Amino acid sequence: MLKARLVTGFSFAFVAAAVLFFLPAWAHLILLFAVFAIAQLEFCDMVRRKGHRYELIPTTLCGVTYLLLSAAESPVFYSRYPIVRALGQLDMSAVVLCATPAILLVRGVFRRQADRAMETFALSYAGFWYVAVLLGFMVRIAFEWKTVPGETNYTGRLGLLLFIAIVKAGDIGAYFVGMRFGRRRLIPEISPKKSVEGFWGGYLFGLGTSLLFWHLARVFDGGMLGEIHYPLVHALVLPFILVTAGVLGDLAESLIKRSVDIKDSSGRFPGMGGILDILDSLLFAAPVAYVYIVAFLK
């Protein structure tokens, strides 16, 4: 189990780093859409496992549109491609966010089945929000800084790497410290294996990772990660905020899985489960990271 988890984890880290730093922005979007599609399918499977109806096609189409518009509204794309500037100025992603509930309700009307229609609507919109909207904040972090045509601005990529590294270090710390020293259960009704000791271990690992980024930024770029100013005070504060959000995201997915009587969202990735099991902590931490980076570090 541990060996499979390590192999899968290192494989994901290698692919993510390669895509992040060696491929252009459009390749990031392709990977993002692949991740979104798998995550949306997993959420649908969990809902249908309990006999509920889920509007997979409209939810997926709305999600893809939302992610595309989130990218179009970001400085990377509207500074490089003038054709998408109008979309960025119109804030069309907010329109999709508001229109999706109406689309799902209209879909219910054309089904001509009032039975459990409200349940279907609520579950489908929950899937749209949980996967597409939260994933959209990772898009906004990655593409937040303008680029000059012919050049690559690595600031957004460094910001995304910082965010993912801190949150996942928290996951790793919680897993290993909890496995070795865990005695007191955190919330056993939701996640029996998570412990208070693991919770604090996650904080320590997240803090260590943040301080490593701070040290490298200070040594190589005068305290900067590209255009992100990363002083010591933020290197101490940010990991506690992100690791806390990550733990809540992990517990939230555990709540969903427990409600449908499954251990993992799928068995696609040995040792880790499904893509939602990998993303759970990142999804809840992404909006927190975006707001913090833009408000305090930009």
C-alpha positions in Angstrom: 0.0 0.0 0.0 2.7 2.5 1.0 4.9 1.5 -1.9 2.0 2.0 -4.4 1.2 5.3 -2.8 4.8 6.5 -3.1 5.1 5.3 -6.8 1.9 7.0 -7.7 2.8 10.2 -5.8 6.2 10.6 -7.3 4.7 9.9 -10.8 2.2 12.6 -10.3 4.8 15.0 -9.0 7.1 14.4 -12.0 4.3 14.9 -14.6 3.0 18.0 -12.9 6.5 19.6 -12.6 7.2 18.7 -16.3 3.9 20.2 -17.5 4.2 23.3 -15.2 7.7 24.4 -16.2 8.4 22.9 -19.7 5.1 23.2 -21.5 3.2 26.3 -22.6 0.0 27.7 -21.0 -2.3 25.9 -23.5 -0.8 22.6 -22.4 -1.7 23.4 -18.8 -5.3 23.9 -19.9 -5.4 20.5 -21.7 -4.1 18.8 -18.5 -6.6 20.8 -16.4 -9.5 19.7 -18.6 -8.4 16.0 -18.3 -8.3 16.3 -14.5 -11.7 18.0 -14.5 -13.3 15.4 -16.7 -12.0 12.5 -14.5 -13.0 14.3 -11.3 -16.5 15.1 -12.6 -17.0 11.5 -13.7 -16.0 10.3 -10.3 -18.4 12.7 -8.5 -21.1 11.5 -10.9 -20.3 7.8 -10.1 -20.5 8.5 -6.3 -23.9 10.2 -6.7 -25.4 7.5 -8.9 -24.0 4.8 -6.6 -26.8 5.7 -4.2 -29.5 5.6 -6.9 -29.6 9.4 -7.4 -29.8 11.0 -10.8 -26.9 13.3 -11.9 -26.9 15.6 -14.9 -23.4 14.7 -16.1 -23.5 16.3 -19.6 -24.8 19.8 -18.7 -22.7 19.9 -15.6 -19.6 18.9 -17.5 -20.3 21.4 -20.3 -20.9 24.2 -17.8 -17.7 23.3 -16.0 -15.5 23.3 -19.1 -17.0 26.6 -20.1 -16.4 28.1 -16.6 -12.7 26.9 -16.6 -12.1 28.3 -20.1 -13.6 31.6 -19.2 -11.6 31.7 -15.9 -8.4 31.3 -18.0 -9.6 33.9 -20.6 -10.1 36.4 -17.8 -6.6 35.9 -16.5 -3.8 38.3 -17.4 -1.7 35.6 -19.1 -4.3 35.1 -21.8 -5.8 38.5 -22.3 -2.4 40.1 -22.4 -1.1 37.7 -25.0 -4.3 37.1 -27.0 -6.3 40.3 -27.6 -9.2 38.3 -29.0 -10.1 37.1 -25.5 -9.7 40.5 -23.9 -13.4 41.2 -24.3 -14.3 38.1 -22.4 -12.0 39.0 -19.6 -13.5 42.5 -19.3 -17.1 41.1 -19.3 -16.4 38.7 -16.3 -18.2 35.9 -18.2 -17.2 33.2 -15.7 -19.5 34.9 -13.2 -22.3 34.7 -15.8 -21.7 31.0 -16.2 -21.7 30.6 -12.4 -25.1 32.2 -12.2 -26.5 30.6 -15.3 -25.6 27.0 -14.4 -28.4 26.6 -11.9 -30.9 27.9 -14.5 -29.6 25.5 -17.1 -29.9 22.5 -14.7 -33.5 23.5 -13.8 -34.4 23.9 -17.5 -32.9 20.5 -18.1 -35.2 19.2 -15.4 -38.2 20.8 -17.1 -37.5 19.1 -20.4 -37.1 15.7 -18.6 -40.8 16.2 -17.6 -40.2 14.3 -14.4 -41.0 16.2 -11.2 -40.1 13.3 -9.0 -36.8 14.0 -7.2 -36.1 16.9 -9.5 -34.9 19.1 -6.6 -32.6 16.4 -5.4 -31.1 16.1 -8.9 -30.7 19.8 -9.3 -29.0 20.2 -5.9 -26.6 17.3 -6.4 -25.7 18.3 -10.0 -24.9 21.9 -9.0 -22.9 20.6 -6.0 -20.8 18.6 -8.4 -20.3 21.7 -10.7 -19.3 23.8 -7.7 -17.1 21.2 -6.0 -15.1 20.4 -9.0 -15.2 23.2 -11.6 -15.5 26.3 -9.4 -12.9 25.3 -6.9 -10.5 24.0 -9.6 -11.0 27.4 -11.3 -9.0 29.0 -8.5 -5.9 27.0 -9.5 -6.3 28.4 -13.0 -6.4 31.9 -11.6 -3.3 31.4 -9.5 -1.4 29.9 -12.5 -2.4 32.6 -15.0 -2.5 35.7 -12.7 0.6 37.5 -14.0 0.9 39.1 -17.4 3.4 37.8 -20.0 5.3 39.6 -22.7 4.8 38.0 -26.2 7.7 35.7 -26.9 8.6 35.4 -23.2 7.5 33.1 -20.3 6.5 34.6 -17.0 7.1 31.9 -14.4 5.4 33.8 -11.5 2.1 32.1 -11.7 3.7 28.7 -12.1 5.8 29.4 -9.0 2.7 30.5 -7.1 0.9 27.3 -8.0 3.9 25.2 -7.1 4.1 27.0 -3.7 0.5 26.4 -3.0 0.5 22.7 -4.1 3.8 21.9 -2.3 2.6 23.4 1.1 -0.8 21.6 1.0 0.6 18.3 -0.2 3.4 18.5 2.4 0.7 18.9 5.0 -1.0 15.8 3.6 2.2 13.8 3.7 3.0 15.0 7.2 -0.4 14.1 8.5 -0.2 10.6 6.9 3.2 9.6 8.3 3.0 11.3 11.7 -0.5 10.0 12.2 0.6 6.5 11.1 3.5 6.5 13.6 2.2 8.6 16.5 -1.6 8.9 16.0 -3.5 8.1 19.2 -6.4 10.5 19.4 -8.9 10.5 16.5 -9.7 13.8 15.0 -13.3 13.3 13.8 -13.8 9.5 13.9 -17.4 9.7 12.7 -16.2 11.1 9.4 -12.6 9.9 9.0 -11.6 7.2 11.5 -7.9 7.1 10.6 -7.2 10.9 10.9 -5.6 11.8 14.2 -4.9 15.0 16.2 -1.2 14.1 16.1 -1.3 13.7 12.3 -3.1 17.1 12.1 -0.1 18.8 13.9 2.4 16.8 11.9 0.8 18.2 8.7 1.3 21.7 10.1 5.0 21.0 10.7 5.6 19.6 7.2 3.7 22.4 5.6 5.7 25.0 7.6 9.0 23.3 6.7 8.1 23.4 3.0 7.1 27.0 3.2 10.4 27.9 4.9 12.3 26.1 2.2 10.6 28.2 -0.5 11.3 31.3 1.6 15.0 30.4 1.9 15.4 29.6 -1.8 13.7 32.9 -2.7 16.0 34.8 -0.4 19.1 33.1 -1.7 18.4 33.2 -5.4 16.0 36.1 -6.1 16.2 38.6 -3.2 13.1 37.2 -1.4 11.0 37.0 -4.5 9.3 34.1 -6.3 9.1 35.6 -9.7 6.9 38.7 -8.9 5.6 37.2 -5.7 7.1 38.9 -2.6 7.6 36.1 0.0 8.9 37.5 3.3 9.4 35.5 6.4 6.2 36.6 8.1 4.1 35.2 5.2 6.2 32.1 5.1 5.2 31.4 8.7 1.5 32.4 8.3 0.5 30.9 4.9 1.2 27.2 5.7 -1.1 27.3 8.8 -3.9 28.7 6.7 -3.4 26.4 3.7 -2.9 23.2 5.8 -6.1 24.0 7.8 -8.1 24.5 4.6 -6.6 21.3 3.2 -7.6 19.3 6.2 -11.2 20.6 5.9 -11.2 19.7 2.2 -10.0 16.2 3.0 -12.7 15.8 5.7 -15.3 17.2 3.3 -14.5 14.5 0.7 -14.5 11.9 3.5 -18.0 13.0 4.4 -19.2 12.6 0.8 -17.6 9.2 0.5 -19.0 8.0 3.8 -22.5 9.1 2.8 -22.3 6.8 -0.2 -20.4 4.0 1.6 -17.2 4.0 -0.3 -13.5 4.2 0.7 -12.1 5.9 -2.4 -13.7 8.0 -5.1 -12.3 5.4 -7.6 -9.5 2.9 -8.0 -7.7 4.6 -10.9 -4.5 5.4 -9.1 -2.9 2.6 -7.0 -2.4 3.5 -3.3 -4.2 6.8 -3.7 -7.7 6.0 -5.0 -9.2 8.4 -7.5 -8.4 11.9 -8.7 -10.8 13.4 -6.1 -8.8 11.7 -3.4 -5.7 13.4 -4.7 -7.4 16.8 -5.2 -9.6 16.9 -2.0 -7.2 19.0 0.1 -6.2 21.2 -2.9 -9.8 22.0 -3.8 -10.7 23.7 -0.5 -7.3 25.3 -0.2 -7.2 26.8 -3.7 -9.6 29.8 -3.1 -7.8 30.6 0.2 -4.4 30.5 -1.6 -5.6 32.7 -4.4 -7.1 35.4 -2.1 -4.0 35.3 0.1 -1.5 35.5 -2.8 -3.4 38.3 -4.6 -4.1 40.3 -1.4 -0.8 40.0 0.4 2.0 38.7 -1.9 1.3 40.2 -5.3 
